[in-house]
């Protein structure tokens, strides 16, 4: 239950659970100019018996007008971490949008031994807090 409060979005694929906690960054955003920034913390947990390596990421980012952008690349935040059995890997990244809301989802491609597989990243919402929307 505690994990749900810290990471409100979670998805499990096989033995791998991906948890996400987005947060609006008012100090880096400029709503008047249509620039909104969110940080999101990701925790990847390996409940399996073997180590796994995160090889690549694929994100689908949707803004408040329904426009989508696909972003793919090697690893996350410049690394391709190996996550041992019973271990977790955490990282923080960010996403700018021109709208005060949007969403993200995607998948990681991972490797365990000689096997490659995709792990779902749960869909999560990017929302500007209501208290921020009233500023002019």
C-alpha positions in Angstrom: 0.0 0.0 0.0 2.8 2.4 0.8 4.4 1.8 -2.6 1.1 2.8 -4.3 1.3 6.3 -2.6 4.9 6.8 -3.6 4.5 5.4 -7.1 0.8 5.7 -8.2 1.3 4.0 -11.5 2.5 0.4 -11.8 2.6 -2.4 -14.4 4.0 -5.9 -14.1 5.3 -7.9 -17.1 6.5 -11.4 -16.1 8.8 -10.9 -13.1 9.5 -7.2 -13.8 7.4 -4.4 -12.2 7.7 -0.8 -13.5 6.5 1.9 -11.1 6.2 5.6 -12.1 5.7 8.8 -10.0 5.3 12.0 -12.1 5.7 15.5 -10.6 5.0 18.9 -12.1 8.0 21.3 -11.9 6.6 24.9 -11.6 10.1 26.4 -11.2 11.2 25.0 -14.6 7.8 25.8 -16.3 6.5 28.9 -17.9 2.7 28.5 -18.4 2.3 31.9 -20.0 4.6 30.9 -22.8 3.1 27.4 -23.1 6.0 25.6 -21.5 5.3 22.9 -18.9 7.9 20.5 -17.4 7.4 17.3 -15.4 9.9 15.1 -13.7 9.0 11.4 -13.4 10.7 8.9 -11.1 10.8 5.3 -12.3 11.5 2.2 -10.3 12.1 -1.1 -12.1 11.9 -4.1 -9.8 13.2 -7.6 -10.7 11.2 -10.3 -8.8 12.8 -13.0 -11.0 15.6 -15.5 -10.4 18.0 -14.1 -13.0 19.6 -10.7 -13.6 18.1 -8.6 -16.4 19.6 -5.7 -18.3 17.6 -2.8 -19.6 18.8 -2.3 -23.2 16.5 0.4 -24.6 13.4 2.5 -24.1 10.4 3.4 -26.2 8.1 6.2 -25.1 4.8 7.5 -26.6 4.2 11.1 -25.3 0.8 12.6 -25.9 0.1 16.3 -25.2 -3.2 17.9 -24.1 -4.3 18.3 -27.8 -3.9 14.6 -28.5 -0.6 15.1 -30.5 1.8 12.2 -30.0 5.5 11.8 -30.3 7.5 8.6 -30.1 10.9 8.7 -28.5 13.3 5.7 -28.5 16.9 5.2 -27.5 19.4 3.1 -25.8 19.2 2.6 -22.0 17.8 5.2 -19.6 19.6 8.4 -18.5 22.7 7.3 -20.3 23.0 3.8 -18.8 21.9 0.2 -19.5 21.5 -1.0 -15.9 21.7 -4.7 -14.9 19.1 -5.4 -12.2 19.8 -8.5 -10.1 17.2 -10.9 -8.7 15.3 -9.2 -5.9 16.8 -5.8 -6.7 15.4 -2.5 -8.1 16.8 0.3 -10.2 15.6 3.9 -9.8 16.1 6.9 -12.0 14.5 10.3 -12.6 14.0 11.9 -16.0 11.8 14.7 -17.4 9.3 15.7 -20.1 8.4 19.2 -21.4 5.0 19.8 -23.1 3.4 22.9 -24.6 0.1 22.0 -22.9 -0.7 21.9 -19.2 -1.6 18.2 -19.4 -0.6 15.1 -21.3 0.3 11.4 -20.8 3.1 9.0 -21.4 3.4 5.2 -21.8 5.8 2.8 -23.4 8.1 -0.2 -23.0 11.6 -1.2 -22.1 13.5 -3.8 -24.1 15.4 -6.0 -21.7 17.7 -9.0 -21.8 18.0 -12.0 -19.5 20.7 -14.3 -20.7 20.2 -14.7 -24.5 16.5 -13.8 -24.3 15.2 -10.3 -25.2 11.7 -9.2 -24.1 9.6 -6.1 -23.7 8.4 -4.8 -20.4 5.4 -2.5 -20.3 5.8 1.0 -18.8 2.4 2.0 -17.3 0.5 4.8 -18.8 0.6 7.9 -16.6 -0.9 11.3 -16.6 1.0 14.6 -16.6 -1.1 17.3 -15.1 -0.4 20.8 -14.0 -1.7 21.3 -10.5 -5.0 23.2 -10.3 -3.5 25.8 -8.1 -1.0 26.6 -10.8 -3.6 27.0 -13.6 -5.1 30.1 -12.0 -1.9 32.1 -12.2 -1.8 34.9 -14.8 
